[in-house]
Amino acid sequence: MKPIHTKLLMRGVWEGIPQAVFIYTPLCGTCAAARRMLEIAEHLLPENTLFEMNIHDIPDLVQQFKISSVPAVMLFDGEQDVPKMIYRMSSVEHLLNEIRKAVLK
């Protein structure tokens, strides 16, 4: 997963580019487990589909999109400005299916 800055993320949203963004905090154990699952899923997705952002670096986005906890995945489908949020990281298969439904229409 590549880090993405707020400006690049929002530019992609405005241009209608589907993308998935993993929201984490560095000292979160659950975030580390979610990261491992997403790293596996990433190998089965096209390049430049999955990005990451540290929640401490994006206070404006936290308020704008009402991010309530970490780990989280924001799914932008390219059609709407408001992402679908995933907070439950139950399995690689679940995450992969959710990302594919939103991003790879």
C-alpha positions in Angstrom: 0.0 0.0 0.0 1.2 3.4 -0.9 0.7 6.4 1.3 -1.5 9.1 -0.2 -1.9 12.7 0.7 -5.2 14.4 1.3 -4.9 16.6 -1.8 -4.2 13.6 -4.1 -7.1 11.6 -2.6 -9.6 14.4 -3.0 -8.4 15.1 -6.5 -9.1 11.4 -7.3 -12.5 11.7 -5.7 -13.4 14.8 -7.7 -12.1 13.2 -10.9 -14.2 10.1 -10.3 -11.3 7.7 -9.8 -12.3 4.6 -7.8 -9.9 4.0 -4.9 -9.7 2.3 -1.5 -7.9 3.9 1.5 -6.8 2.1 4.6 -7.0 4.3 7.7 -4.7 3.3 10.6 -2.8 4.5 13.5 0.8 3.2 14.0 0.4 1.8 17.5 -2.8 -0.1 16.9 -2.5 -3.9 17.1 -5.8 -4.4 15.3 -4.6 -2.1 12.6 -1.5 -4.2 12.2 -3.6 -7.3 11.7 -5.9 -5.5 9.2 -2.8 -4.3 7.3 -1.5 -7.9 6.9 -4.9 -8.9 5.5 -5.0 -5.9 3.1 -1.4 -6.6 2.0 -2.5 -10.1 0.9 -5.6 -8.7 -0.8 -3.5 -6.0 -2.5 -1.7 -8.7 -4.6 -5.1 -9.6 -6.1 -6.0 -6.0 -7.1 -4.8 -3.8 -9.9 -2.0 -1.4 -9.0 -2.9 2.0 -7.6 -6.2 0.8 -6.1 -5.3 0.6 -2.4 -3.7 3.4 -0.5 -3.0 4.2 3.2 -3.3 7.2 5.5 -2.4 7.7 9.1 -5.4 9.0 11.0 -3.2 11.4 12.9 -2.3 13.2 9.6 -5.9 13.7 8.4 -8.0 15.5 11.0 -10.0 17.3 8.4 -10.9 14.0 6.6 -11.9 12.4 9.9 -14.5 15.2 10.4 -15.5 15.4 6.8 -16.2 11.6 6.4 -17.0 11.0 10.1 -14.4 8.3 10.5 -15.3 6.8 13.9 -12.5 4.3 14.6 -9.5 2.5 13.2 -8.8 0.4 11.4 -11.0 1.5 8.6 -11.2 1.3 4.8 -12.7 4.1 2.8 -14.1 2.9 -0.5 -14.7 5.5 -3.2 -16.6 4.1 -6.2 -15.8 7.0 -8.5 -19.5 8.1 -8.6 -20.1 9.5 -5.1 -18.1 11.9 -3.0 -18.9 10.1 0.2 -17.0 6.8 0.7 -18.4 3.5 1.9 -16.7 2.8 5.2 -15.6 -0.6 6.4 -14.7 -1.1 10.0 -15.0 -4.8 10.3 -11.9 -6.6 9.1 -13.0 -10.2 9.4 -11.0 -11.9 6.6 -9.0 -11.3 3.5 -11.8 -12.7 1.4 -14.3 -10.2 3.0 -12.0 -7.2 2.4 -11.2 -8.3 -1.1 -14.9 -8.7 -2.0 -15.9 -5.3 -0.5 -13.0 -3.5 -2.4 -13.8 -5.2 -5.6 -17.6 -4.4 -5.4 -16.8 -0.7 -4.8 -13.7 -0.1 -6.8 -13.7 -2.6 -9.7 -17.2 -2.2 -11.1 
